[in-house]
Each structure stands twice: as structure tokens, then as C-alpha cells.
Amino acid sequence: MHIIVSTDKLKLKGVSYPDFPLLTWSYTNVNLGISSGDPFFEGIKFLLYYCVKRGRAKSKKTLSTYASHLSHFFSFCEDNQINWRCIVENSEDEMLLSVYRDVSMNDFKLSQNTVNQRLRTLIQFYKYAQYKGWIESLPYGLESVNNSRGKHGFLAHADRGGNQQVSYDVLMKQQPSQIKFYTIDEVKQIVTAIKNTTLKLMVRVLFQTGIRRKELLRFPLDVVKRPASNQKTCRVNINRTKGEKHREIDIPAKLMRDLWDYSIELRHQQSERSGVNSQYLFLTTEGEEWSLYGGGFNKALEQVKLQIKISPHKCRHTYATHSLKALQAKKNSKFEPLMYLRDRLGHSSINTTMIYLHLVNELMDDLTTEYQDEIDAIT
């Protein structure tokens, strides 16, 4: 199966939907009634329903992810000449998703988390297919499970009261993975090892604000201001966030001054050379905007001469862990640390932020309470 993206000629109720993923079959199979290059209409209709009508996809990347989940599964069906519609209850045909799950784990070497994510998309697809009358039975079942963690457990389920919940039987039970973060010594090593001025600033922003990779690459230029001499932190609004939600973050004054200097000196020179008039703060060495979906930024991090692998998301975990520890140490704090951190990180639920609380409480070593000052000191 192939994925091609639409042009602005794709319209719904007169509104253009460019870059919408369109699924097409790879092979011709008379028995399955498909021809090479034909659209996979059922998959496209599902994406329109689930991602557009129901609004499950808040960004093009999310929409692309759902499309790739479908493409991987139906490519598996194509390669093995399996008719995805032929699901007979209480027979081996009902095992289709289970077989795909095991092949994904054993042959494709995918992680449990990745496989479960794909299975959830396929579960929603088959629900929709049954609703539309394309199939009579579902290739999975439901089972009751005990959940001692309460209603916020990992498995997809419908709450039936108490600790009894219903889960899809094809999903694998996962153990929550341990959050990984850098120690303050590792942070020092990373920042010190980066010689490129722009890249060093970008990594400092990751460490000192906890923003995501996309938010960094689309960090707005217009929020960078010269801080006042007595200013300790600068609160700014960013709107290139996950789900396109607006939120505020706090930038230490020294970092903001360095960003200001970069914007009027090096960045200005880069922009003048390339002729690119960008609304984003950070530009590449060539003066171009960083690609959201290319590997340019990650490749630049990989080229840093350091044994420690630099991961943008691990930088986010590092900010959250050290910052929460520092906020907890301030006994006279006038605000709730978890609520503050939730808002800075842009979490929709406090339950997501609480994973850092559990981590901090379990740590045996003493995390520094001067996280921001430590990074400022080495720059």
C-alpha cells in the first residue's frame, strides 16, 4: 500500500484539504477485487471520519501517523493475500489482528508501545467498518481485567465500576517505562561540547524551558525581547505547540539576553545571506528554516563529539524532573509545583505531569535545586 498526499484540489464542503494522506493499493489481486493504484476508499473514508469529522488529528503529523498505521497493516494483508473484510466470529479469521501483532513484534521487531498504538488505530477502523456495514464481525474481542491503578490505567477500556475494566484482547499489557533524563553533570558535558552557537542556544532552550522539538524549531522570533536589568525570568506566549494550543513558558533572563543577541547579530547575518524572511527564531547555518519532518536537527545533534546521545525529548524530561525537584525544595512557594509544571509543559491532564512526581520521589540521589543557574554558569 502506498500513501500519497492530496493537493489543495481536495475539498470538503468547499474547503481545501491539502496534504491529506490518500491510501492506494500496491498490487493487483483479482481474488480480493483490488487493482494496483486504486484508492483504498474505506481507509480514506475512515481517516476523513476519524481525523476530520471527529477531530482526532490536531496536526498534519498526527494525521500522517494514523495513515501510516493503516498503511502498515493493509500492506501486511496485501503481501499475504488476506482479505481484511473476511472476519468470521469464533474462527481463525478472528485472529487477524493477533497474527499481525505477533508478526510486528517478532518479524518487524517493533516495540510493544508502537504495536499497541497501531492496534488501537485498527480497532477504531474496524469499529467504523462494522458501523458502515463493510464487515459483520470484529477481529478482536473484549475481556475483563483487574486494574489496581484505578480508572487511569494504561489499557484502552470502558470503565465498568470498581477495579473491573474491559480491555481489547489483542492489546498487550505494558509495564510503564522508566523516564530517562540527564544528570546535571551530563547537561554540563552536553552544553560544553556543542561549539555551534545556534545549536548550543537551541539545546539550552530545550533544557531550560522543556519545550518540544517542534516547538523549538518553530519558536517565534517576535517573543524575543531584551530583558530588563532587574528581570529574573521572562514569560512568553508560544502558539506553535502540540495540538496548536497556546501556552506560556518562562525563560531565564540570561538565556533571553543570549537569544536577543543571537537574533540581532548571527541570525540577522544568516537571514541576510539566504534572503529568507522567517517568523521563526532559529535558522540553519545556511539561513534556512529548520525542517519539521526532516532529520537536519537530529543529525546536527548526532555530529556533536560526545559519547552521550542528545535527545530532544530526554531534554524535556530533564527540565521537568530537575525543575519539579527545585520547586518542591522551595517551602515558601505560593503556587503548586505540579500545576505550574503542567502549564509550562503544556500537559492537558495533571495525571501526565504526575509521572515526574513519582520519579522524583523514587530518586535516591540528590538532584540539584539550582538547575537553571548551573546551566547559565557554564555558558
Backbone torsions as a table, in degrees:
resi	resn	phi	psi	omega
1	MET	NA	141.9	179.5
2	HIS	-114.6	155.4	173.9
3	ILE	-117.7	121.7	172.6
4	ILE	-119.0	153.6	-177.2
5	VAL	-104.9	146.7	-176.7
6	SER	-77.6	161.5	170.4
7	THR	-94.7	-177.1	178.9
8	ASP	-71.7	-0.4	177.1
9	LYS	-75.6	-18.4	174.7
10	LEU	-73.1	116.8	-176.4
11	LYS	-129.7	141.9	173.8
12	LEU	-122.6	118.4	-177.0
13	LYS	52.9	37.3	177.7
14	GLY	85.2	-3.7	-179.1
15	VAL	-100.8	129.0	-179.3
16	SER	-73.3	143.0	176.1
17	TYR	-127.7	75.0	178.3
18	PRO	-70.7	155.0	177.5
19	ASP	64.8	22.6	175.0
20	PHE	-78.7	132.3	-177.2
21	PRO	-72.9	126.4	178.0
22	LEU	-113.8	125.7	-176.4
23	LEU	-93.5	133.4	177.7
24	THR	-131.3	149.3	-179.8
25	TRP	-74.5	146.9	-179.4
26	SER	-88.9	-36.1	-172.9
27	TYR	-119.0	158.3	170.9
28	THR	-93.9	128.3	179.4
29	ASN	-140.7	106.2	-176.4
30	VAL	-62.1	-40.7	-178.2
31	ASN	-63.1	-33.9	180.0
32	LEU	-91.8	-7.5	178.1
33	GLY	72.4	33.4	-180.0
34	ILE	-126.8	152.2	178.6
35	SER	-127.1	147.9	179.7
36	SER	-57.0	130.2	178.9
37	GLY	90.0	-11.7	177.9
38	ASP	-68.0	143.3	175.9
39	PRO	-66.7	145.2	172.4
40	PHE	-89.9	85.5	-169.8
41	PHE	-60.1	-40.6	-177.9
42	GLU	-62.9	-41.2	178.9
43	GLY	-66.4	-40.3	179.3
44	ILE	-66.0	-42.4	178.8
45	LYS	-62.9	-38.4	177.7
46	PHE	-63.3	-45.0	179.4
47	LEU	-61.3	-40.1	177.4
48	LEU	-63.9	-41.7	179.7
49	TYR	-69.8	-51.7	-171.4
50	TYR	-74.3	-40.5	-173.0
51	CYS	-95.3	-28.9	-179.1
52	VAL	-99.3	-57.7	-177.2
53	LYS	-65.3	-47.2	-179.2
54	ARG	-84.8	-11.6	174.9
55	GLY	70.3	30.2	-178.2
56	ARG	-75.3	-21.7	-179.9
57	ALA	-105.4	115.7	-179.1
58	LYS	-94.2	-5.0	-179.8
59	SER	-149.2	163.9	178.5
60	LYS	-64.3	-32.6	179.9
61	LYS	-65.7	-41.4	178.2
62	THR	-63.7	-43.2	178.0
63	LEU	-60.8	-42.2	178.1
64	SER	-63.1	-35.3	179.3
65	THR	-64.4	-46.3	177.6
66	TYR	-60.5	-41.2	179.9
67	ALA	-64.1	-39.8	179.9
68	SER	-67.4	-33.7	176.0
69	HIS	-61.3	-46.5	178.9
70	LEU	-64.5	-44.5	-177.2
71	SER	-59.7	-41.3	-178.3
72	HIS	-65.0	-44.0	-178.2
73	PHE	-68.0	-46.8	-175.9
74	PHE	-75.1	-21.7	169.2
75	SER	-66.7	-39.0	175.1
76	PHE	-60.0	-43.1	178.4
77	CYS	-64.4	-43.3	178.6
78	GLU	-60.0	-50.0	-175.7
79	ASP	-61.0	-30.4	-177.2
80	ASN	-105.3	10.4	178.3
81	GLN	52.5	47.4	179.6
82	ILE	-102.2	129.7	175.2
83	ASN	-85.7	110.3	-175.0
84	TRP	-64.5	-18.4	-178.6
85	ARG	-79.8	-25.0	-172.8
86	CYS	-82.7	83.9	178.2
87	ILE	-116.5	111.3	179.8
88	VAL	-107.3	123.2	-177.0
89	GLU	-61.7	143.3	178.4
90	ASN	60.0	36.8	174.3
91	SER	-139.0	178.1	-179.6
92	GLU	-66.1	-19.5	177.2
93	ASP	-64.5	-27.9	179.5
94	GLU	-69.6	-11.4	-176.9
95	MET	-90.2	8.6	-173.4
96	LEU	-55.3	-50.4	-179.0
97	LEU	-68.2	-32.3	178.2
98	SER	-65.6	-42.4	177.9
99	VAL	-65.0	-44.4	177.9
100	TYR	-59.8	-40.5	177.6
101	ARG	-59.3	-48.0	-176.6
102	ASP	-68.6	-37.9	177.0
103	VAL	-64.9	-40.3	179.0
104	SER	-61.2	-38.4	-179.3
105	MET	-75.6	-49.0	-170.5
106	ASN	-84.6	-40.2	-176.5
107	ASP	-94.9	-43.5	-178.6
108	PHE	-86.5	-10.6	177.0
109	LYS	58.5	39.0	177.4
110	LEU	-84.8	154.0	179.5
111	SER	-74.5	159.9	177.8
112	GLN	-58.6	-41.5	-178.7
113	ASN	-61.9	-44.8	179.7
114	THR	-63.1	-44.4	-179.0
115	VAL	-64.2	-44.1	179.0
116	ASN	-62.7	-37.9	177.2
117	GLN	-61.3	-43.5	179.4
118	ARG	-67.4	-39.2	179.5
119	LEU	-63.8	-38.0	178.9
120	ARG	-62.5	-40.6	176.7
121	THR	-62.8	-43.1	-179.1
122	LEU	-67.8	-34.4	176.2
123	ILE	-61.4	-43.7	178.6
124	GLN	-66.3	-38.0	178.1
125	PHE	-61.6	-47.6	-177.3
126	TYR	-68.6	-31.2	173.0
127	LYS	-60.2	-46.2	-179.8
128	TYR	-65.6	-40.3	179.7
129	ALA	-62.3	-39.9	178.1
130	GLN	-68.7	-39.7	177.9
131	TYR	-61.0	-37.7	-178.8
132	LYS	-81.7	-6.6	178.8
133	GLY	83.6	15.8	179.5
134	TRP	-77.6	-26.4	179.1
135	ILE	-135.9	160.8	179.4
136	GLU	-101.7	-35.0	-176.9
137	SER	-123.5	162.5	-179.3
138	LEU	-103.9	143.8	-178.5
139	PRO	-84.9	37.0	177.6
140	TYR	-163.9	168.5	177.9
141	GLY	-131.7	-177.8	178.2
142	LEU	-115.9	148.1	177.9
143	GLU	-143.2	149.8	177.8
144	SER	-84.7	137.2	178.3
145	VAL	-133.4	152.3	173.0
146	ASN	-87.4	135.7	179.9
147	ASN	-130.6	99.6	-178.0
148	SER	-71.6	-14.8	-179.0
149	ARG	-86.0	-1.7	177.8
150	GLY	86.2	-164.6	-169.9
151	LYS	-72.0	-6.6	-178.8
152	HIS	-100.1	25.9	-179.4
153	GLY	-67.2	170.8	-174.6
154	PHE	-72.7	-44.6	-169.9
155	LEU	-67.5	142.5	174.7
156	ALA	-64.9	132.7	-173.6
157	HIS	-162.7	169.9	170.0
158	ALA	-117.5	126.8	-174.4
159	ASP	-69.9	128.5	178.0
160	ARG	-112.3	12.9	-179.8
161	GLY	93.2	148.6	-179.1
162	GLY	63.1	-144.6	178.6
163	ASN	-98.1	2.3	179.0
164	GLN	-87.8	125.0	179.9
165	GLN	-134.1	160.4	-179.4
166	VAL	-107.5	130.5	-177.9
167	SER	-126.2	155.8	173.4
168	TYR	-74.8	130.0	-170.9
169	ASP	-71.9	-14.0	-179.4
170	VAL	-83.7	-16.6	-178.7
171	LEU	-75.8	145.5	177.8
172	MET	-93.8	139.9	176.2
173	LYS	-77.1	126.9	-177.4
174	GLN	-109.8	143.5	169.5
175	GLN	-84.1	131.6	179.7
176	PRO	-58.3	130.7	-178.2
177	SER	-77.5	146.4	179.6
178	GLN	-71.9	130.4	178.0
179	ILE	-68.7	133.7	179.7
180	LYS	-105.9	136.4	179.0
181	PHE	-144.8	165.6	-179.5
182	TYR	-90.4	142.4	170.9
183	THR	-73.5	165.4	-180.0
184	ILE	-62.8	-34.0	177.1
185	ASP	-65.2	-38.8	178.3
186	GLU	-68.4	-36.7	176.6
187	VAL	-60.7	-44.1	179.2
188	LYS	-60.8	-44.5	-179.8
189	GLN	-61.1	-43.0	-177.6
190	ILE	-65.3	-51.4	-176.9
191	VAL	-64.1	-39.5	179.9
192	THR	-67.0	-35.3	-175.4
193	ALA	-73.5	-23.7	-177.5
194	ILE	-80.8	119.3	-177.2
195	LYS	-97.0	-28.5	179.2
196	ASN	-67.9	124.8	-174.4
197	THR	-60.0	-46.9	-178.6
198	THR	-63.6	-47.5	-178.6
199	LEU	-63.3	-38.8	178.8
200	LYS	-62.3	-43.2	178.2
201	LEU	-63.6	-40.6	-179.4
202	MET	-62.9	-42.1	179.4
203	VAL	-69.0	-37.3	176.1
204	ARG	-61.6	-40.5	178.1
205	VAL	-62.0	-41.0	177.1
206	LEU	-60.6	-47.6	-177.6
207	PHE	-68.5	-32.3	-170.5
208	GLN	-104.3	-1.4	175.6
209	THR	-129.7	-22.4	180.0
210	GLY	75.6	16.5	-179.8
211	ILE	-73.6	163.1	-178.8
212	ARG	-81.5	167.6	-179.3
213	ARG	-58.2	-47.3	179.8
214	LYS	-60.9	-42.1	-179.2
215	GLU	-64.9	-33.1	177.3
216	LEU	-68.3	-47.8	-177.3
217	LEU	-68.8	-20.3	178.0
218	ARG	-114.7	29.3	-179.6
219	PHE	-66.6	125.7	-174.0
220	PRO	-70.6	135.1	178.9
221	LEU	-67.2	-35.7	-171.5
222	ASP	-72.4	-7.2	178.0
223	VAL	-91.0	-7.2	-178.6
224	VAL	-83.3	115.7	-179.3
225	LYS	-131.0	153.8	174.6
226	ARG	-70.7	121.1	-177.8
227	PRO	-73.4	153.7	176.1
228	ALA	-67.9	157.7	-175.2
229	SER	-62.8	-30.7	-178.6
230	ASN	-98.4	9.1	-176.4
231	GLN	-84.7	132.4	-179.4
232	LYS	-96.4	-39.4	178.3
233	THR	-137.7	156.2	179.1
234	CYS	-121.9	119.8	178.8
235	ARG	-92.7	126.6	-178.0
236	VAL	-130.6	155.7	176.1
237	ASN	-96.1	134.1	173.3
238	ILE	-123.1	141.2	-177.1
239	ASN	-126.0	6.2	175.7
240	ARG	-98.3	54.0	-171.4
241	THR	-103.0	175.2	178.0
242	LYS	-61.8	125.6	-177.2
243	GLY	76.0	9.9	179.1
244	GLU	58.3	33.8	178.2
245	LYS	-91.1	142.7	177.0
246	HIS	-80.8	142.9	173.1
247	ARG	-157.9	166.0	-179.7
248	GLU	-107.7	144.3	173.1
249	ILE	-130.3	159.0	178.9
250	ASP	-108.0	128.5	179.3
251	ILE	-114.5	123.9	176.7
252	PRO	-55.7	145.5	-173.6
253	ALA	-59.0	-40.4	-178.5
254	LYS	-64.0	-42.2	177.5
255	LEU	-63.1	-41.0	179.0
256	MET	-63.5	-39.1	177.3
257	ARG	-63.0	-40.6	179.0
258	ASP	-67.2	-35.8	176.4
259	LEU	-67.2	-38.5	177.9
260	TRP	-63.3	-46.8	179.1
261	ASP	-60.7	-41.1	178.3
262	TYR	-62.1	-42.1	-175.2
263	SER	-66.6	-33.4	-176.8
264	ILE	-95.0	-10.0	-179.2
265	GLU	-114.5	-86.6	-173.5
266	LEU	-60.5	-46.8	-178.2
267	ARG	-63.5	-39.3	178.3
268	HIS	-60.7	-41.7	178.7
269	GLN	-64.5	-43.2	179.3
270	GLN	-61.8	-43.6	-179.5
271	SER	-65.5	-39.1	179.1
272	GLU	-64.0	-40.9	-178.4
273	ARG	-67.5	-41.3	-175.0
274	SER	-87.6	-22.2	-176.0
275	GLY	77.5	9.0	-179.3
276	VAL	-82.3	125.0	176.8
277	ASN	-104.1	91.8	-173.0
278	SER	-106.2	147.0	175.6
279	GLN	-88.2	-1.9	-178.3
280	TYR	-99.0	151.1	-174.9
281	LEU	-69.8	-52.0	-170.3
282	PHE	-91.0	132.9	176.4
283	LEU	-122.0	157.0	177.4
284	THR	-73.6	174.6	177.8
285	THR	-57.8	-31.2	179.6
286	GLU	-83.2	-0.6	179.5
287	GLY	82.8	16.4	179.7
288	GLU	-98.5	162.1	173.6
289	GLU	-71.8	145.1	176.2
290	TRP	-70.4	138.1	178.5
291	SER	-77.3	134.7	179.1
292	LEU	-69.5	-38.3	-171.1
293	TYR	-109.5	-4.8	173.7
294	GLY	-81.8	175.1	-177.3
295	GLY	-102.8	17.4	-175.3
296	GLY	-59.8	-46.2	-177.9
297	PHE	-67.8	-46.2	179.2
298	ASN	-63.4	-37.0	178.2
299	LYS	-64.9	-39.0	177.7
300	ALA	-62.6	-38.0	178.0
301	LEU	-68.5	-38.2	-179.4
302	GLU	-66.1	-25.4	-177.5
303	GLN	-82.1	-6.8	176.0
304	VAL	-68.0	129.3	-175.9
305	LYS	-76.5	87.5	-176.7
306	LEU	-158.5	140.3	179.4
307	GLN	-72.2	-24.9	179.4
308	ILE	-76.2	128.2	176.2
309	LYS	-78.1	129.9	-177.8
310	ILE	-95.2	116.5	-179.2
311	SER	-117.5	123.2	178.3
312	PRO	-55.2	-40.0	-178.4
313	HIS	-73.0	-31.4	175.7
314	LYS	-68.7	-31.7	174.3
315	CYS	-63.1	-39.2	178.2
316	ARG	-63.6	-44.8	176.2
317	HIS	-61.6	-36.4	-178.9
318	THR	-65.2	-46.7	177.1
319	TYR	-57.9	-48.0	-175.9
320	ALA	-63.8	-44.3	-176.7
321	THR	-66.8	-51.7	-178.8
322	HIS	-66.7	-38.4	-178.9
323	SER	-66.8	-41.0	179.3
324	LEU	-63.9	-41.6	178.1
325	LYS	-61.8	-41.9	179.9
326	ALA	-65.8	-42.1	-179.7
327	LEU	-66.7	-36.6	178.2
328	GLN	-66.0	-29.5	-178.4
329	ALA	-73.0	-20.0	179.9
330	LYS	-85.7	94.5	-173.9
331	LYS	-65.7	-26.6	-176.7
332	ASN	-93.9	16.9	-179.3
333	SER	-61.4	136.8	-177.2
334	LYS	-92.8	5.6	179.9
335	PHE	-138.8	162.0	-179.5
336	GLU	-79.0	119.4	-177.4
337	PRO	-54.3	-43.1	-177.7
338	LEU	-64.5	-40.2	-179.8
339	MET	-66.8	-40.8	178.2
340	TYR	-61.8	-46.8	-178.1
341	LEU	-66.7	-37.9	177.4
342	ARG	-57.5	-45.5	-178.1
343	ASP	-68.7	-37.1	-179.9
344	ARG	-68.6	-37.4	-177.9
345	LEU	-81.9	-17.8	179.9
346	GLY	79.3	27.7	177.2
347	HIS	-74.7	139.2	177.9
348	SER	-79.5	-20.7	-178.9
349	SER	-132.8	141.2	177.8
350	ILE	-65.6	-22.8	179.8
351	ASN	-63.5	-33.3	177.5
352	THR	-66.4	-42.0	-178.8
353	THR	-68.1	-28.1	-175.9
354	MET	-66.1	-17.0	178.1
355	ILE	-62.6	-29.8	178.4
356	TYR	-74.5	-32.3	176.6
357	LEU	-63.3	-45.0	178.2
358	HIS	-61.5	-39.6	-178.9
359	LEU	-65.6	-46.9	-178.8
360	VAL	-61.3	-40.9	-178.9
361	ASN	-67.4	-25.2	-177.9
362	GLU	-89.9	-14.5	-176.3
363	LEU	-68.4	137.2	179.5
364	MET	-91.4	-31.4	-178.4
365	ASP	-83.9	159.8	-177.2
366	ASP	-89.3	106.4	177.8
367	LEU	-72.3	144.1	-179.5
368	THR	-64.2	142.5	176.3
369	THR	-98.0	5.8	178.9
370	GLU	-119.5	47.4	-172.8
371	TYR	-58.6	-51.9	-177.7
372	GLN	-64.1	-42.5	-179.7
373	ASP	-63.8	-34.5	-179.3
374	GLU	-63.7	-42.6	-179.7
375	ILE	-68.9	-41.9	178.2
376	ASP	-59.9	-36.7	-174.8
377	ALA	-66.3	-30.9	-177.6
378	ILE	-89.7	0.9	178.4
379	THR	-114.8	NA	NA
